[in-house]
């Protein structure tokens, strides 16, 4: 019997490929076949031209830091064990913005426009999350 955990993402029809890709160490985003623009978060239509012909494509995993906040307190499980952490928005090299975490970086070293690369962190047997770290 599978026990659903409220602290883990629950893949659904629209996000299943994203989570499967992350588990394989790939960052997948959607691209519109009509206007050819990429977008993120996964959805069944293009937010730019409203076309319904979209496909999954592998992103480069490169990004720049757009904004961030150091979270020092979060009372919702499982976050009390994870604080402090960096909640961030990054600009993917392909264009879309993505909410994520920045890891492997001292808080005082974070800067706007910092070059980042995707890293993949398994948090359960079924779920791997995409985070970003500074490019070495």
C-alpha positions as CSV (number, residue, x, y, z in Angstrom):
1,X,0.0,0.0,0.0
2,X,1.4,3.4,-1.0
3,X,1.2,6.0,1.7
4,X,0.7,9.6,0.3
5,X,3.0,12.1,1.9
6,X,1.8,15.6,2.1
7,X,5.4,16.9,2.2
8,X,6.3,15.5,-1.3
9,X,5.2,16.7,-4.7
10,X,2.4,14.5,-6.1
11,X,3.0,14.0,-9.9
12,X,-0.1,14.2,-12.0
13,X,-0.8,13.9,-15.7
14,X,0.7,17.4,-16.5
15,X,3.8,17.0,-14.3
16,X,4.6,13.3,-14.5
17,X,7.2,13.7,-17.3
18,X,8.9,16.5,-15.4
19,X,9.3,14.4,-12.2
20,X,10.5,11.4,-14.3
21,X,13.1,13.6,-16.0
22,X,14.3,15.0,-12.7
23,X,14.8,11.4,-11.4
24,X,17.0,10.8,-14.5
25,X,19.0,14.0,-14.0
26,X,17.2,16.0,-16.7
27,X,15.4,19.3,-16.4
28,X,12.4,19.1,-18.7
29,X,10.3,22.1,-19.7
30,X,7.5,22.6,-22.2
31,X,7.8,24.2,-25.6
32,X,5.0,25.4,-27.9
33,X,5.0,23.9,-31.4
34,X,3.1,27.0,-32.7
35,X,5.1,29.9,-31.4
36,X,8.2,27.8,-30.4
37,X,8.5,29.5,-27.1
38,X,9.5,27.5,-24.0
39,X,7.6,27.8,-20.7
40,X,7.6,26.6,-17.2
41,X,5.6,25.4,-15.1
42,X,4.1,22.5,-17.0
43,X,0.6,23.0,-18.4
44,X,-1.4,21.7,-21.3
45,X,-1.3,25.0,-23.3
46,X,1.2,27.7,-24.2
47,X,0.9,30.8,-21.9
48,X,2.2,33.0,-24.8
49,X,-0.1,32.2,-27.7
50,X,-2.6,29.9,-26.0
51,X,-1.8,27.0,-28.4
52,X,-2.5,23.5,-27.3
53,X,0.4,21.8,-29.2
54,X,3.2,21.7,-26.6
55,X,6.0,19.2,-26.1
56,X,8.5,18.3,-23.5
57,X,12.1,19.4,-24.2
58,X,15.3,19.0,-22.2
59,X,16.6,22.3,-20.9
60,X,20.3,23.0,-20.5
61,X,20.2,23.1,-16.7
62,X,21.8,26.6,-16.8
63,X,20.3,29.6,-15.1
64,X,20.9,32.9,-13.5
65,X,19.7,34.0,-10.1
66,X,16.8,36.5,-10.4
67,X,15.8,36.9,-6.8
68,X,16.0,35.0,-3.5
69,X,15.2,34.9,0.2
70,X,16.9,33.1,3.0
71,X,14.2,31.2,4.9
72,X,15.3,30.9,8.5
73,X,12.0,29.8,10.0
74,X,9.3,27.5,8.5
75,X,7.0,25.6,10.8
76,X,5.5,23.4,8.2
77,X,6.9,19.8,8.0
78,X,9.4,18.9,6.7
79,X,10.9,22.3,6.6
80,X,11.8,22.9,10.3
81,X,14.6,20.3,9.7
82,X,15.8,22.1,6.5
83,X,16.1,25.7,7.7
84,X,17.9,27.8,6.9
85,X,17.6,27.5,3.1
86,X,17.4,29.7,0.0
87,X,14.1,30.0,-1.7
88,X,14.8,31.4,-5.2
89,X,13.5,32.4,-8.6
90,X,16.0,31.7,-11.4
91,X,15.9,32.6,-15.1
92,X,16.5,29.5,-17.1
93,X,18.9,29.9,-20.1
94,X,15.9,29.0,-22.3
95,X,13.9,32.0,-21.0
96,X,11.3,30.8,-18.4
97,X,11.6,31.6,-14.7
98,X,11.5,28.8,-12.2
99,X,11.0,28.7,-8.4
100,X,13.7,26.5,-6.7
101,X,16.3,26.4,-4.1
102,X,20.0,27.5,-4.3
103,X,22.3,25.1,-2.6
104,X,26.1,24.7,-2.0
105,X,26.5,28.5,-1.6
106,X,27.1,30.8,1.4
107,X,24.1,33.1,1.8
108,X,26.4,36.2,1.7
109,X,27.8,35.1,-1.7
110,X,24.4,35.2,-3.5
111,X,24.2,37.9,-6.1
112,X,21.7,38.9,-8.8
113,X,22.7,37.4,-12.1
114,X,24.8,34.7,-10.5
115,X,25.4,31.8,-13.0
116,X,23.8,28.6,-11.7
117,X,23.6,25.0,-12.8
118,X,20.9,22.4,-12.0
119,X,21.5,19.7,-9.5
120,X,19.2,16.8,-8.7
121,X,18.4,15.9,-5.1
122,X,16.4,12.6,-4.4
123,X,14.1,13.2,-1.5
124,X,12.4,9.8,-1.6
125,X,12.5,6.7,-3.8
126,X,10.0,8.3,-6.1
127,X,10.8,12.0,-6.1
128,X,13.9,13.9,-7.1
129,X,13.8,17.7,-6.8
130,X,15.7,20.1,-9.1
131,X,17.8,22.7,-7.2
132,X,20.5,25.0,-8.4
133,X,24.1,25.7,-7.3
134,X,26.7,28.2,-8.5
135,X,28.7,27.2,-11.5
136,X,32.1,26.0,-10.4
